[in-house]
Amino acid sequence: MDKIKHPPVDKIQVTWIGHATMLVQMEDMTILTDPVLDSFCGPIWPFGYKRHRNASCQVKDIEKLDAVIISHNHYDHLEAKAVREINAKFKDVHWFVAGGTKAWFLAMDVEDKNLTELDWWHGVEFNGVKFICTPSQHWCQRSIFDFNTCLWCSWVVKGPRHSFYFAGDTGYYEDLFKKIGETYGPFDLAGIPIGAYTPRFITKYRHVNPEEAVKIHVDIRSKMSIGIEWGTFHLTNEHYLEPPHRLKKAMEDRVLNPSNFVCLNIGETWDVGDPREEPQFMKEKGFLCRSPLAPNGANFF
C-alpha cells in the first residue's frame, strides 16, 4: 500500500484488487471500479460464487478515494457491503452510475449530491476530469423482478493529461468499440475483461473471450490494457489460468506487443508503461486448460 500513497504525477498508476475491481490513480484523483471485496458474491448464500482468491485490500486499507464508477448491477460487479463501507468512510466520494441505478444507491444511504446517473453517450466533469458513460453489450438484473430495468455501461475517464477506459462486462460489438475509439481515444490505459467466456454458445453475447478482448484493445486505440475478470471467481468452465495465456497468444497472433496488454497479479500496483517482470502464472505450462462444455473439448496447451 506504500506505493499507492505516493503515485507518480506523470503517469497512471493502477492496482488490480481482483475481478473487475481496480484502483486507478490519475490526474490527482483515486478512482475505484466495480467494488466487490467480500469472499462471496450473490444475493444470498449459496446462490452465487465463492471467491477463490482474496481481494488484495479492503475499504479500511484505502486512504484516499475520490470517485467510484459502476458498470452494472450484477453481484460480481456491485456489492452492497462494499458500498456501505465506502459511503461510511468517504463521505464526499462521488459515484458514477448508469441510468436506472441511482435509486438502489439512495436506498444504500448514499446522498443524492454524491451521485451522478448518466445515460449512454452522456458525460459530466468532476474535479477537472470528464466521466462519460458509454455503451457495452451486456445486461442487468439483481432480482427476479428487475431484468434489464436499468442500463449497463462502460466508462471513459478523460483528464487533461491522461485517459482511462473501463469496459466492465461486455460481449464484442465491433462498430461500438470503434466508435468509442474514434470519439474518445486513444487511451493511456484500459481495463478489459478476458475471462468467463465458456461455453461460447451461452456466453458469447455478454462476455468476450481473450481474442475478442484484443479486438477491443485495438478498436478503442488503447496504448496499454490490463486483463480483468479472471482468476477471482469461478464463473464459467475455463481453467483459471487459461485467459492470460490465450491473451498473450492472441496478441502475438496479431503481431502486437504482448507487453501492451498484460495481466497483473492480484494486489499488484503498476505505474502504467513501466517495465515489469512477467508474473509467475505466465511461466506455468502444462496445466489443464480444458472446458468440459467447449466445442471439441478445446485444449490450448
C-alpha positions in Angstrom: 0.0 0.0 0.0 3.0 2.3 0.4 3.3 2.7 -3.4 -0.4 3.7 -3.6 0.2 6.5 -1.1 2.7 8.2 -3.5 1.5 7.8 -7.1 3.5 9.3 -9.9 2.2 12.6 -11.3 3.3 12.0 -14.9 1.6 8.6 -15.5 -1.3 6.5 -14.4 -0.9 4.1 -11.5 -3.2 1.1 -11.3 -3.8 -1.7 -8.7 -5.7 -4.8 -9.6 -7.7 -5.7 -6.5 -9.4 -8.7 -8.2 -12.1 -9.4 -10.8 -13.3 -6.1 -12.1 -12.2 -4.0 -9.1 -9.3 -1.7 -9.9 -7.9 1.3 -8.1 -6.8 3.8 -10.7 -4.8 6.9 -9.7 -4.6 9.6 -12.3 -5.0 13.4 -12.5 -4.5 13.7 -8.7 -7.6 11.5 -8.3 -8.1 8.0 -6.9 -10.9 6.1 -8.7 -12.3 2.7 -7.8 -14.1 0.5 -10.3 -16.9 -2.0 -9.6 -16.1 -2.6 -5.9 -16.5 -6.3 -4.9 -14.3 -7.2 -2.0 -16.1 -9.9 0.0 -15.4 -13.7 -0.1 -18.7 -14.4 -1.8 -20.8 -12.6 -4.4 -24.5 -13.3 -4.8 -27.9 -12.4 -3.4 -27.7 -14.9 -0.5 -25.6 -18.0 0.2 -25.4 -20.4 -1.5 -26.8 -18.6 -4.6 -23.7 -17.0 -6.0 -20.0 -17.5 -6.3 -17.2 -18.1 -3.8 -14.1 -16.1 -4.1 -11.1 -18.3 -4.8 -8.5 -15.5 -4.3 -9.0 -12.9 -1.6 -9.3 -9.2 -2.6 -5.9 -7.6 -2.1 -7.3 -4.9 0.2 -10.5 -3.8 1.9 -12.1 -0.4 2.2 -10.3 0.1 5.6 -7.0 -0.1 3.7 -7.8 2.6 1.2 -6.7 6.0 2.5 -8.0 8.3 -0.3 -10.9 7.8 -2.7 -12.4 10.5 -4.9 -14.7 8.6 -7.3 -16.3 5.2 -7.9 -17.5 4.1 -11.3 -20.1 1.3 -11.6 -20.6 -0.6 -14.9 -23.8 -2.5 -14.0 -25.7 -4.1 -11.1 -24.7 -7.8 -11.2 -23.5 -9.1 -7.9 -19.9 -9.7 -9.1 -19.7 -6.0 -10.0 -21.7 -4.3 -7.3 -21.5 -5.3 -3.7 -23.8 -3.8 -1.1 -21.3 -4.3 1.8 -18.6 -2.5 -0.1 -20.9 0.3 -1.0 -21.9 0.8 2.6 -18.3 0.7 3.9 -17.1 3.2 1.2 -20.1 5.5 2.0 -19.3 5.4 5.7 -15.6 6.1 5.4 -15.5 8.5 2.4 -18.4 11.0 3.0 -17.7 13.0 -0.2 -16.7 10.2 -2.6 -18.7 10.6 -5.9 -20.5 7.7 -7.5 -21.0 7.5 -11.3 -23.7 5.0 -12.3 -25.7 4.2 -15.4 -29.3 5.1 -16.0 -31.8 3.5 -13.6 -29.3 2.6 -11.0 -29.4 5.7 -8.8 -32.4 4.5 -6.7 -30.5 1.5 -5.5 -27.7 3.7 -4.2 -30.1 6.1 -2.5 -31.5 3.0 -0.7 -27.9 2.3 0.5 -28.0 5.8 2.1 -25.6 7.4 -0.5 -26.5 11.0 -0.6 -28.0 12.4 -3.8 -25.4 15.1 -4.0 -22.7 12.4 -4.3 -24.5 10.5 -7.2 -24.3 11.1 -10.9 -26.6 8.9 -13.0 -25.9 9.0 -16.8 -27.4 7.6 -19.9 -25.1 6.2 -22.7 -23.0 8.9 -24.5 -23.6 11.4 -21.8 -20.9 12.8 -19.5 -20.1 15.3 -16.8 -16.9 17.0 -15.5 -15.8 16.3 -11.9 -12.8 17.9 -10.4 -11.5 18.8 -13.9 -11.9 15.2 -15.2 -14.6 14.1 -17.6 -16.6 11.0 -16.8 -18.5 9.7 -19.8 -21.0 6.8 -19.8 -20.5 4.7 -22.9 -22.4 1.6 -24.1 -21.4 -2.0 -23.7 -23.0 -5.3 -24.8 -24.4 -6.9 -21.7 -27.5 -7.0 -19.5 -28.7 -6.1 -15.9 -30.5 -8.0 -13.2 -30.3 -8.0 -9.4 -33.6 -9.8 -8.6 -36.3 -11.8 -10.3 -38.3 -8.6 -10.9 -35.8 -6.2 -12.4 -34.5 -7.8 -15.5 -33.0 -5.0 -17.7 -34.8 -2.2 -15.8 -31.5 -0.2 -15.7 -28.5 0.3 -18.0 -25.2 -1.5 -18.2 -22.2 0.5 -19.5 -18.6 1.1 -19.9 -16.8 4.3 -18.8 -14.5 6.8 -20.3 -12.4 8.9 -17.9 -10.5 11.8 -19.6 -8.3 14.3 -17.8 -6.0 17.0 -19.1 -3.1 14.6 -19.2 -4.3 11.0 -19.1 -7.3 8.9 -20.2 -8.7 5.6 -19.0 -11.3 3.2 -20.4 -13.2 0.7 -18.2 -15.1 -1.9 -20.2 -17.0 -3.5 -17.4 -18.7 -6.7 -18.6 -19.3 -6.9 -22.4 -19.6 -9.0 -25.5 -17.9 -7.9 -28.7 -19.6 -5.4 -30.9 -17.1 -4.0 -33.5 -19.0 -0.9 -34.5 -19.5 0.2 -30.9 -15.9 -0.2 -29.8 -14.6 1.5 -33.0 -16.9 4.4 -32.3 -15.7 4.7 -28.7 -12.1 4.7 -30.0 -12.8 7.3 -32.7 -14.7 9.5 -30.4 -12.7 9.4 -27.2 -9.4 7.5 -28.0 -6.6 7.0 -27.8 -6.5 5.8 -24.2 -3.5 5.6 -21.9 -5.0 2.6 -20.1 -7.9 0.3 -20.5 -9.4 -2.4 -18.2 -10.8 -5.1 -20.5 -12.4 -8.4 -19.4 -10.7 -11.6 -20.6 -12.4 -14.3 -18.6 -15.8 -16.1 -18.0 -16.3 -17.0 -21.7 -17.2 -20.7 -21.9 -19.3 -22.3 -23.2 -19.4 -19.8 -26.1 -22.9 -20.6 -27.2 -24.1 -19.3 -23.9 -21.6 -16.5 -23.1 -20.7 -15.0 -26.5 -23.2 -12.2 -26.5 -22.3 -10.9 -23.0 -18.7 -11.9 -22.3 -15.7 -11.5 -24.7 -13.0 -14.1 -24.9 -9.3 -13.2 -24.9 -9.2 -12.9 -28.7 -12.2 -10.5 -28.7 -10.6 -8.6 -25.8 -7.6 -7.9 -28.1 -10.0 -6.6 -30.8 -11.4 -4.2 -28.2 -7.9 -3.1 -27.3 -7.2 -2.3 -31.0 -10.7 -0.8 -31.7 -10.6 1.7 -28.8 -7.0 2.6 -29.6 -5.7 1.7 -26.2 -1.9 2.2 -25.6 -1.8 -0.1 -22.6 -4.5 -2.5 -21.4 -5.0 -4.8 -18.4 -6.9 -8.0 -18.4 -9.6 -8.1 -15.7 -12.4 -10.5 -14.6 -10.3 -13.7 -14.5 -8.8 -15.8 -11.7 -11.0 -14.5 -9.0 -14.4 -16.1 -9.1 -15.1 -19.4 -10.9 -17.9 -18.1 -13.0 -17.6 -20.5 -16.0 -15.7 -23.6 -17.2 -12.3 -22.5 -18.4 -9.2 -23.1 -16.3 -8.5 -20.0 -14.2 -5.1 -19.6 -15.9 -6.3 -20.1 -19.4 -7.4 -16.4 -20.1 -4.0 -14.7 -19.6 -2.2 -17.4 -21.7 -4.8 -17.1 -24.5 -4.5 -13.3 -24.3 -0.7 -13.4 -24.8 -1.1 -15.8 -27.8 -3.9 -13.6 -29.3 -1.6 -10.5 -29.1 1.3 -12.5 -30.7 -1.0 -13.9 -33.5 -1.9 -10.3 -34.4 1.7 -9.3 -34.4 1.1 -7.0 -31.4 3.4 -6.5 -28.5 2.1 -8.6 -25.6 3.6 -6.1 -23.1 0.9 -3.7 -24.2 -1.9 -5.9 -22.9 -0.9 -7.5 -19.7 -2.4 -9.4 -16.7 -1.4 -8.3 -13.2 -1.1 -10.4 -10.0 -4.0 -9.7 -7.6 -2.7 -6.8 -5.5 -0.1 -5.7 -8.0 0.4 -2.0 -8.4 1.8 -0.8 -11.7 3.0 2.5 -12.9 1.5 2.1 -16.4 4.1 1.8 -19.1 7.0 0.9 -16.7 8.9 -2.3 -17.4 7.7 -5.2 -15.3 8.7 -8.8 -14.8 6.4 -11.4 -16.3 4.3 -12.9 -13.4 4.9 -16.4 -12.3 1.5 -17.6 -13.6 2.6 -16.8 -17.1 5.6 -19.1 -16.7 3.5 -22.1 -15.7 2.9 -24.7 -18.5 1.2 -28.0 -18.8 -1.8 -27.3 -16.6 -5.2 -28.5 -17.7 -7.0 -25.8 -19.8 -9.9 -27.9 -21.0 -13.5 -26.6 -20.8 -15.9 -29.6 -20.5 -18.6 -27.8 -22.5 -16.3 -26.2 -25.1 -16.6 -27.5 -28.7 -14.3 -30.5 -29.3 -13.0 -30.2 -25.7 -10.8 -27.3 -26.7 -7.4 -27.5 -25.2 -4.9 -24.7 -25.6 -1.7 -26.2 -24.2 
